[in-house]
Amino acid sequence: MYELFIANKNYSSWSLRPWVLMKELAIPFEERMVPFAALSNWDRFRDFSPTGKVPCLTDAGTVVWDSLAIAEYLAERHPGVWPAEAQARAWARCAAAEMHSGFGVLRERCTMNCGIRVRIDEMTPALEQDIARLNELWNEGLRRFGGPFLAGNAFSAVDAFFAPVAFRAQTYGLKLDEAAAAYVKRLLALPAMQSWQEAALAETWREPGHEDEARRAGTWLEDRRATA
């Protein structure tokens, strides 16, 4: 059986991608949670990942250590990871790759933290540009392929790659247009996303680096996480 190594559900956007993909597609796996430590995770994560990072998938001796590579590895073995139709599949791969390598300001300014609600104190032009691109990209997919998911009527890897953005939109109250906001609601309502969020709120770990990033984003309005 696959083993998927992940870190804290409250913080780890990269871990969420393959986790939610496998859950929504009913691909069995065993979860291996290794929480973030303060300062450096290199030594701990190197026990299972050559990069010292999460996520990492193992399969009978094969190690796959990047979220996009994990999606492609699974696509070779399971239907539905990418859309069956060629144009939708090409678009989905491009959009997922754009999320994988882009949206740097959104990542930096709006770090994933499922359990809090934050008012952004300064909406910079660069952050506005990333949000505008999200609106544009999501609207293109929904319009072109008919929804309710980005590349058609079924959840696929491209939706998994934007799943962390749905949590970011919820945490920071990101201003999205009507179609994009409705898409966020659909993602957040998925059973796997509900399960992830429930587990994230139950976590009592606090990693100073991730907490500081969220503090810099703006004014905390609410903290819904369990306390130790």
MIBAVEX-335158 format. One line per 4 residues: number of its first residue (from 0); for each residue x, y, z of N, C-alpha, C, O. Coordinates in steps of 0.02 Angstrom, whole numbers, always signed. Each point is the difference from the previous one (the first is absolute). Layout:
% residues N
NUM> X Y Z X Y Z X Y Z X Y Z; ...
This chain:
% residues 228
0> +42 -60 +0 -42 +60 +0 +44 +62 +0 +55 +1 +28; -80 +52 -60 +36 +63 +1 +6 +26 +72 -44 -9 +41; +100 +42 -28 +8 +39 +61 +11 +73 -21 +42 +14 -43; -80 +31 +73 +7 +71 -15 +23 +36 +62 -36 +3 +50
4> +96 +25 -54 +28 +38 +55 -20 +73 -7 +10 +31 -52; -39 -5 +106 -23 +69 +0 +21 +33 +65 +23 -33 +47; -32 +99 -44 +12 +37 +62 -67 +28 +25 -53 -21 -24; +56 +67 +72 -60 +26 +33 -54 +19 -50 +13 +34 -49
8> -74 -57 +62 -55 +17 -45 -19 +74 +5 -27 +28 -48; +40 +2 +104 -16 +71 +6 +43 +43 -46 -23 +51 -26; +85 -71 +15 +48 +42 -37 +18 -25 -70 +11 +41 -45; -9 -106 +34 +36 -27 -58 -43 -3 -63 -35 -48 -12
12> +39 +102 -26 -37 +3 -63 +25 -52 -50 -40 -29 -37; +105 +18 +35 +27 -49 -47 -24 -70 +17 -14 -40 -45; +9 +23 +109 -24 -66 +20 -73 -10 -20 -20 -56 -18; -19 +109 +21 -71 -5 -15 -13 -24 -71 -47 -38 -11
16> +87 +58 -36 -14 -14 -70 -7 -75 -15 -53 -21 -22; +105 -19 +33 -9 -72 -14 -49 -33 +47 -35 -48 -19; +31 +72 +81 -45 -30 +50 -72 +7 -23 -37 -50 +0; +16 +110 -20 -69 +10 -19 -14 -34 -67 -55 -25 -11
20> +104 +23 -33 -9 -35 -64 -14 -74 +12 -46 -28 -29; +87 -3 +71 -9 -72 +11 -64 -14 +38 -33 -50 -14; +15 +92 +61 -62 -10 +37 -61 +7 -46 -45 -41 +2; +44 +93 -43 -59 +12 -42 -6 -53 -55 -55 -15 -23
24> +111 -13 +1 -2 -52 -51 -2 -70 +29 +3 -50 -36; -7 +46 +103 -4 -65 +35 +59 -44 -16 -7 -61 -11; +67 +90 +9 +62 -37 -8 +26 -16 +69 +18 +46 +37; -15 -109 -17 +19 -17 +69 +73 +19 +14 +43 -8 -43
28> -31 +32 +103 +68 +14 +22 +2 +2 +76 -51 +8 +33; +111 -15 -6 +11 +9 +72 +33 +67 +11 +51 +16 -30; -81 +23 +74 +26 +67 +15 +56 -4 +52 -7 -35 +50; +61 +70 -63 +55 +5 +46 +11 +74 +17 +29 +37 -39
32> -52 -18 +98 +5 +70 +21 +66 +11 +38 +14 -34 +49; +25 +83 -72 +61 +20 +34 -3 +76 +9 +12 +37 -48; -29 -13 +107 -10 +72 +10 +63 +41 -13 +56 -24 +9; -67 +86 -30 +55 +47 -8 +33 +13 +68 -34 +3 +51
36> +99 +3 -52 +37 +21 +59 +23 +72 -9 +0 +25 -56; +19 +8 +110 +26 +68 -5 +67 -1 -37 +38 -48 +5; -25 +101 -41 +63 +13 -35 +10 -44 -61 -6 +24 -56; +20 -89 +64 +16 -42 -58 -31 -68 +7 +0 -30 +54
40> -26 +5 -110 -28 -67 -2 +44 -48 -40 -19 -57 -13; +77 +80 -6 +42 -37 -46 +14 -71 +25 -11 -48 -36; +36 +42 +97 +20 -66 +25 -61 -46 +8 +4 -59 -17; -59 +85 +42 -59 -42 +12 -32 -22 -66 -16 -59 -8
44> +8 +105 -38 -33 -16 -63 +46 -40 -47 -25 -36 -43; +90 +41 +53 +46 -39 -42 -5 -74 +15 +25 -41 -39; -57 +22 +93 -10 -71 +15 -44 -33 -54 +5 -61 -11; -47 +101 -23 -44 -30 -50 +2 +37 -67 -23 -27 -51
48> +50 +88 +49 -1 +41 -61 +70 +23 -18 +34 +29 +43; -11 -39 -104 +68 +21 -18 +9 +75 +2 +57 +23 +7; -110 +16 -14 +6 +73 +2 -9 +28 +71 +11 +59 +11; -30 -102 +36 -14 +24 +67 -64 +42 +3 -7 +44 +43
52> -39 -58 -89 -63 +38 -3 -59 -47 -7 +8 -59 -16; -67 +85 +29 -63 -37 -11 -38 +35 -57 +10 +59 -13; -53 -98 -21 -18 -70 +12 +50 -47 -33 +42 +20 -40; -49 -83 +59 +41 -52 -31 -42 -64 -1 -29 -20 +51
56> +26 -12 -108 -38 -62 -9 +49 -58 -8 +49 +5 -38; -62 -59 +73 +39 -60 -10 -46 -56 -23 -58 -5 +21; +85 -37 -66 -40 -54 -28 +46 -59 -13 +33 -4 -52; -31 -43 +99 +39 -61 -7 +72 +14 -21 +26 -32 -46
60> +5 +80 +79 +69 +16 -14 +11 +58 -46 +55 +28 -3; -106 -8 -34 +4 +60 -42 -16 +61 +42 -50 +1 +36; +91 +51 -41 -9 +62 +38 -14 +56 -49 +38 +12 -47; -94 +24 +58 -20 +55 -43 -8 +61 +46 -43 +1 +43
64> +85 +50 -53 +8 +51 +52 -22 +70 -19 +25 +49 +28; -69 -42 -75 -26 +66 -19 -74 -7 -16 -21 -51 -27; -18 +102 +44 -73 -6 -7 -21 -10 -73 -45 -39 -13; +76 +75 -33 -18 -9 -71 +23 -68 -25 -36 -32 -39
68> +95 +10 +59 +24 -66 -19 -45 -54 +29 -11 -51 -33; -14 +61 +93 -46 -49 +30 -63 -5 -42 -25 -55 -13; -2 +112 -9 -60 -1 -42 +13 -39 -64 -42 -40 -21; +99 +52 -10 +15 -36 -62 +11 -74 +12 -21 -42 -40
72> +53 +25 +95 +11 -71 +18 -67 -35 +9 -10 -55 -25; -36 +88 +60 -66 -30 +11 -39 -4 -66 -38 -47 -10; +47 +97 -34 -37 +0 -63 +18 -59 -44 -41 -23 -40; +102 -3 +48 +20 -59 -38 -32 -64 +26 +2 -52 -33
76> -33 +56 +92 -26 -60 +32 -75 +2 +15 -31 -51 +13; +1 +111 -16 -70 +8 +20 -35 +47 -48 +27 +52 -19; -88 -70 -2 -39 +46 -43 -25 +60 +40 -9 -3 +61; -2 +58 -97 -32 +57 +30 +46 +52 +31 -23 +53 +21
80> +88 -68 -18 +46 +50 +29 +0 +62 -43 -3 +56 +26; +7 -65 -92 -8 +55 -48 -61 -13 -42 -22 -58 -6; -8 +109 -24 -59 -10 -42 +16 -47 -59 +56 -1 -25; -106 -36 +4 +9 -46 -56 +4 +37 -67 +36 -22 -45
84> -71 +77 +38 -2 +37 -63 +65 +38 -8 +24 +32 +47; +5 -34 -107 +68 +25 -11 +8 +75 +14 +48 +20 +33; -94 +21 -57 +6 +72 +10 -7 +17 +74 +37 +42 +26; -84 -73 +7 -9 +12 +71 +61 -23 +39 +21 +33 +47
88> +7 -89 -67 +59 -26 +34 +60 +46 -9 +37 +13 +48; -27 +13 -108 +55 +46 -12 -8 +64 +41 +48 +24 +30; -109 +2 -29 -13 +61 +38 +11 -13 +75 +31 +41 +34; -55 -97 -10 +6 -16 +71 +73 -6 +20 +19 +23 +53
92> +21 -54 -95 +72 -7 +16 +33 +68 +1 +42 +13 +44; -59 +31 -91 +29 +67 +0 -19 +39 +62 +42 +32 +31; -106 -35 -13 -24 +37 +59 +32 -27 +64 +19 +39 +44; -14 -104 -38 +32 -29 +59 +73 +19 +4 +26 +16 +54
96> +9 -18 -111 +70 +19 -1 +9 +74 +17 +48 +19 +34; -94 +23 -56 +3 +71 +17 -7 +10 +75 +35 +41 +30; -80 -78 +1 -7 +4 +73 +62 -27 +34 +22 +27 +51; +6 -80 -78 +58 -33 +30 +61 +47 +2 +39 -2 +47
100> -31 +43 -98 +60 +42 -6 -14 +74 +9 +48 +39 +5; -111 -18 -5 -17 +71 +1 -35 +22 +63 +1 -33 +51; -34 +91 -56 -39 +29 +54 +43 +9 +63 -22 -13 +55; +84 +36 -66 +47 +6 +56 -21 +50 +52 +11 -11 +60
104> -41 +67 -81 -20 +51 +49 -58 -26 +42 -2 +11 +61; -45 -45 -92 -56 -29 +37 +26 -49 +52 -24 -1 +57; +71 -41 -77 +29 -48 +47 +33 +35 +59 -9 -19 +58; +48 +71 -73 +39 +34 +52 -44 +41 +46 +8 -3 +61
108> -55 +40 -89 -41 +45 +39 -58 -35 +35 -23 +22 +53; -1 -77 -82 -58 -35 +27 +18 -73 +12 -26 -45 -33; +72 +34 +80 +20 -68 +16 -60 -41 +22 -47 +27 +30; +48 -92 -45 -58 -40 +19 -2 -11 +75 +49 -21 +31
112> -106 +36 -2 -14 -11 +70 -75 -8 +5 -37 +49 +3; +14 -112 -1 -71 -14 -5 -41 +26 +59 -59 +13 -6; +92 -6 +64 -37 +11 +61 -11 +72 +21 -31 +12 +52; +55 +35 -91 -7 +70 +20 -39 +39 -53 -9 -23 -56
116> -12 +83 +76 -31 +48 -47 +38 +65 +8 +11 +25 +55; +10 +3 -112 +45 +57 +0 -27 +54 -47 -25 -15 -55; +30 +77 +76 -13 +57 -43 +67 +26 -27 +43 +21 +38; -35 -24 -104 +62 +24 -30 +6 +75 +10 -46 +38 -19
120> +101 -16 +48 +9 +71 +15 +21 +41 -61 -16 +59 -5; +53 -90 -40 +24 +36 -59 -7 -44 -62 +35 -51 -6; -79 +70 -39 -10 -36 -62 +45 +31 -53 -17 +51 -31; +75 -81 +21 +50 +28 -45 -20 -14 -73 -38 -46 -13
124> +64 +87 -34 -14 -13 -71 +21 -71 -22 -34 -30 -41; +89 +5 +68 +22 -67 -19 -48 -54 +24 -14 -47 -37; -13 +55 +97 -49 -48 +24 -65 +6 -39 -31 -50 -16; +11 +111 +0 -60 +10 -41 +8 -33 -68 -48 -27 -28
128> +109 +29 +1 +12 -30 -65 -8 -76 +4 -29 -30 -45; +56 -1 +98 -9 -72 +8 -73 -19 +7 -23 -49 -30; -15 +88 +68 -72 -15 +9 -37 +10 -66 -45 -39 -16; +63 +91 -21 -32 +11 -65 +14 -58 -47 -44 -21 -38
132> +105 -6 +40 +16 -57 -43 -40 -61 +21 -21 -39 -43; +11 +29 +108 -42 -56 +23 -70 +6 -29 -27 -48 -28; -3 +107 +34 -66 +11 -28 -2 -16 -75 -45 -35 -24; +96 +60 -12 +2 -11 -72 +7 -74 -18 -37 -25 -42
136> +83 -9 +76 +14 -70 -15 -60 -43 +18 -21 -42 -41; -6 +51 +100 -57 -41 +21 -60 +11 -45 -35 -48 -19; +21 +111 +1 -56 +14 -44 +9 -32 -68 -47 -25 -30; +109 +26 +5 +13 -31 -64 -16 -74 +1 -35 -25 -44
140> +60 -11 +95 -13 -71 +4 -74 -16 +9 -27 -43 -35; -5 +78 +80 -71 -13 +14 -43 +14 -62 -46 -38 -14; +61 +91 -21 -38 +18 -59 +15 -47 -59 -46 -22 -35; +109 +7 +26 +20 -39 -58 -22 -73 +4 -18 -30 -50
144> +20 +2 +111 -13 -72 +7 -66 -15 +36 -16 -58 +12; -21 +110 +6 -68 -9 +24 -9 -13 +73 -57 -6 +23; +112 +2 +16 -6 -9 +72 -32 -66 +19 -14 -43 -43; +1 +34 +107 +11 +47 +55 +72 +4 +24 +17 +41 +43
148> +27 -85 -70 +70 +2 +17 +39 +34 -57 -28 +14 -52; +92 -3 +63 +36 +43 -47 +7 -29 -70 +1 +38 -48; +2 -104 +42 +9 -30 -65 -58 -45 -19 +8 -47 -39; -67 +61 +66 -59 -39 -18 -42 -20 +59 +0 +33 +52
152> -36 -88 -60 -49 -19 +51 +28 -43 +55 -37 -19 +46; +102 +3 -48 +29 -44 +51 +61 +34 +32 +39 +34 -34; -31 -44 +99 +59 +23 +36 +61 -36 -29 -1 -60 -11; +55 +98 +0 +61 -29 -27 +60 +34 +32 -7 +41 +45
156> +67 -57 -69 +61 +26 +30 +3 +76 -1 +28 +30 +47; -55 +1 -98 +4 +73 -2 -39 +31 +58 +21 +50 +27; -77 -80 -9 -37 +25 +59 +39 -13 +64 +0 +42 +45; +34 -99 -42 +41 -15 +59 +55 +52 +9 +17 +18 +56
160> +11 +6 -111 +55 +48 +5 -25 +68 +23 +39 +39 +27; -102 -24 -38 -27 +64 +24 -38 -7 +66 -25 +49 +27; +20 -110 +0 -34 -10 +63 +29 +42 +57 -38 +28 +39; +105 -21 -34 +27 +44 +53 -22 +73 -8 -5 +36 +50
164> -6 -15 -111 -23 +69 -11 -70 +10 +28 -17 +55 +23; -24 -107 -25 -67 +5 +29 +5 +14 +75 -37 +41 +27; +83 -76 +7 +10 +14 +71 +28 +71 +11 -19 +34 +47; +64 -13 -91 +26 +68 +6 -55 +52 -9 -3 +49 +36
168> -41 -61 -86 -55 +47 -12 -44 +5 +62 -24 +54 +17; +12 -110 +16 -41 -1 +61 +35 +35 +57 -31 +39 +36; +95 -51 -27 +38 +29 +56 +6 +75 -6 -9 +36 +49; +25 -12 -110 +16 +71 -8 -56 +41 -32 +9 +59 -13
172> -65 -91 +0 -56 +36 -30 +17 +30 -67 -18 +57 -15; +52 -95 -27 +22 +26 -65 -60 +20 -42 -51 -36 -3; +56 +92 -31 -54 +26 -41 +2 -32 -69 +43 +16 -41; -90 -60 +30 -6 -35 -64 -65 +17 -33 -48 +20 +33
176> +45 -29 -99 -63 +13 -34 -50 -57 +14 +18 -49 +33; -78 +57 -58 -54 -46 +19 +16 -72 -18 -9 -45 +41; +33 +33 -102 +13 -69 -21 +58 -31 +39 -4 -58 +19; +56 +97 -7 +58 -25 +37 -19 -13 +73 +21 -51 +29
180> -60 +95 +1 -21 -10 +69 -44 -62 +7 +5 -36 +49; -47 +24 -99 -42 -60 +2 +42 -63 -7 -15 -52 +31; +68 +56 -70 +45 -57 -7 +35 -14 +66 +8 -58 +19; +13 +109 +16 +31 -9 +65 -48 -36 +47 +20 -47 +35
184> -83 +66 -35 -49 -32 +43 -8 -74 -18 -8 -42 +44; +10 +26 -108 -6 -70 -21 +59 -40 +25 -8 -57 +23; +68 +85 -29 +58 -36 +25 -4 -10 +75 +13 -55 +24; -30 +106 +12 -3 -5 +73 -53 -49 +24 +4 -26 +55
188> -54 +14 -96 -54 -45 +18 +15 -73 -15 -37 -45 +21; +91 +31 -57 +18 -69 -16 +12 -39 +65 +29 +27 +47; -49 -90 -45 +11 -40 +61 +73 -3 +21 +16 +4 +60; +30 -10 -108 +71 -3 +18 +24 +66 +29 +40 +1 +46
192> -64 +54 -74 +20 +66 +26 -28 +11 +70 +33 +29 +43; -94 -51 -31 -30 +5 +66 +40 -42 +50 +12 +23 +56; +8 -83 -76 +39 -43 +44 +68 +31 +15 +22 -1 +58; +11 +29 -108 +65 +34 +11 -8 +58 +49 +40 +7 +46
196> -91 +33 -57 -10 +59 +43 -14 -21 +72 +27 +30 +47; -68 -80 -38 -16 -24 +68 +64 -22 +36 +10 +16 +59; +32 -53 -94 +63 -22 +30 +47 +59 +13 +35 +1 +50; -34 +47 -96 +43 +59 +9 -20 +39 +63 +43 +23 +37
200> -108 -15 -27 -23 +38 +58 +14 -37 +65 +7 +31 +53; -2 -97 -56 +13 -39 +60 +74 -1 +19 +17 -19 +56; +27 +38 -102 +71 +0 +15 +18 +51 +54 -27 +56 +0; +71 -74 +44 +23 +46 +52 +72 +23 -11 +26 +41 +38
204> +6 -67 -91 +69 +23 -16 -2 +73 -21 -46 +22 -34; +97 +14 +53 +10 +68 -24 +73 +6 -21 +45 -9 +41; -33 +24 -105 +67 +7 -25 +14 +75 -8 -36 +33 -37; +86 -5 +72 +10 +72 +2 +6 +33 -68 -27 +55 -10
208> +62 -86 -37 +8 +31 -66 -65 +10 -36 -13 +54 -27; -29 -106 +26 -66 +6 -32 -45 +50 +36 -37 +37 -31; +41 -37 +97 -41 +47 +39 +21 +72 -15 -42 +44 -7; +107 -32 +3 +25 +68 -15 -21 +23 -69 -18 +58 -9
212> +20 -103 -39 -22 +17 -68 -73 +23 +1 -18 +50 -33; -24 -86 +69 -71 +19 +3 -10 +65 +38 -44 +39 -17; +86 -26 +67 -5 +64 +37 +17 +59 -45 -31 +53 +6; +79 -63 -50 +21 +54 -45 -53 +16 -53 +2 +54 -29
216> -47 -101 +17 -50 +10 -52 -51 +54 +16 -26 +34 -44; +12 -26 +110 -50 +50 +18 -25 -11 +71 +35 -29 +42; -94 +53 -29 -30 -2 +67 -39 -65 +9 -45 -15 -39; +63 -23 +90 -36 -61 +14 -69 +17 +30 -5 +37 +49
220> -46 -64 -79 -68 +11 +24 -26 -58 +42 -43 +10 +44; +69 -70 -57 -25 -59 +35 +50 -56 -5 +34 -7 -51; -28 -33 +103 +40 -61 -1 -44 -57 +22 -20 -3 +58; +4 -42 -103 -47 -54 +12 +34 -66 +19 -34 -51 +8
224> +99 +52 +0 +37 -62 +12 -4 -22 +72 -9 +40 +45; +14 -106 -36 +2 -28 +68 +63 +23 +36 +51 +12 -32; -56 -5 +97 +58 +17 +40 +26 -62 +36 -37 -47 +13; +101 +49 +3 +30 -58 +32 -29 -10 +69 +19 -46 +36
